[in-house]
Amino acid sequence: MAHHKSALKRIKQTKKKYLRNKHIRSTLRTFIKRVREAVEAKNADQARQALLAAIPVIDKAASKGVIHTSNASRNVSRLTKLVNTLG
């Protein structure tokens, strides 16, 4: 266990940051999953609505530094392409 006051503070900060990032990442995966499930069910309207809901969540995760900006762009691009296959 850490003995210095600064080390104890870093442990607290790291745990707080970890929990916040974990929540954002979990939410992100849920929104992506909703889009994929709607596409698998061949429900075009639901897929579009899920995509419109997922894009801001993906962008927010990238702006918070939870995922890389390129990763966010790739996710948005692939999901959009997937939804567009429904017509």
C-alpha positions in Angstrom: 0.0 0.0 0.0 1.2 3.5 -0.7 2.6 5.6 2.1 2.9 9.1 0.6 0.0 11.4 0.6 0.4 12.1 -3.1 0.5 8.4 -3.9 -2.7 7.8 -2.0 -4.3 10.7 -3.9 -3.2 9.2 -7.3 -4.8 5.9 -6.3 -8.1 7.6 -5.6 -7.9 9.6 -8.9 -7.1 6.5 -10.9 -10.0 4.5 -9.5 -12.4 7.4 -10.1 -11.2 7.8 -13.7 -11.3 4.0 -14.2 -14.9 3.8 -13.1 -16.0 6.8 -15.2 -14.2 5.3 -18.3 -15.8 1.9 -17.6 -19.3 3.4 -17.6 -18.7 5.3 -20.8 -17.2 2.3 -22.6 -20.1 0.0 -21.4 -22.7 2.6 -22.6 -20.9 2.8 -25.9 -20.9 -0.9 -26.4 -24.6 -1.1 -25.6 -25.5 1.6 -28.2 -23.4 -0.2 -30.9 -25.1 -3.5 -30.0 -28.5 -1.9 -30.4 -27.7 -0.9 -34.0 -26.3 -4.3 -34.9 -29.3 -6.1 -33.4 -31.7 -3.8 -35.4 -29.8 -4.6 -38.6 -29.9 -8.3 -37.9 -33.6 -8.1 -37.4 -33.8 -6.3 -40.7 -35.7 -3.4 -39.1 -34.5 -0.4 -41.1 -36.4 2.3 -39.1 -35.2 1.0 -35.8 -31.7 0.7 -37.1 -31.6 4.3 -38.3 -33.0 5.5 -34.9 -30.4 3.4 -33.1 -27.6 4.8 -35.3 -28.7 8.4 -34.7 -28.6 7.7 -30.9 -25.3 5.9 -31.1 -23.3 8.5 -33.1 -23.3 11.2 -30.3 -22.3 8.5 -27.7 -19.4 7.4 -29.9 -18.3 11.0 -30.4 -18.5 11.8 -26.7 -16.4 8.7 -25.8 -13.8 9.9 -28.2 -13.8 13.5 -26.9 -13.4 12.1 -23.3 -10.4 10.1 -24.4 -12.0 6.7 -23.7 -11.5 5.6 -27.3 -9.3 7.1 -30.0 -10.8 9.5 -32.5 -9.9 7.1 -35.4 -11.7 4.3 -33.6 -14.8 6.5 -33.2 -14.7 7.4 -36.9 -14.3 3.8 -37.9 -17.2 2.7 -35.7 -19.5 5.4 -37.1 -18.5 4.6 -40.7 -19.0 0.9 -40.3 -22.3 1.2 -38.5 -23.6 3.7 -41.1 -22.5 1.4 -43.9 -24.2 -1.5 -42.2 -27.5 0.4 -41.8 -27.4 1.6 -45.4 -27.3 -2.1 -46.6 -31.0 -2.3 -45.4 -32.0 0.3 -48.0 
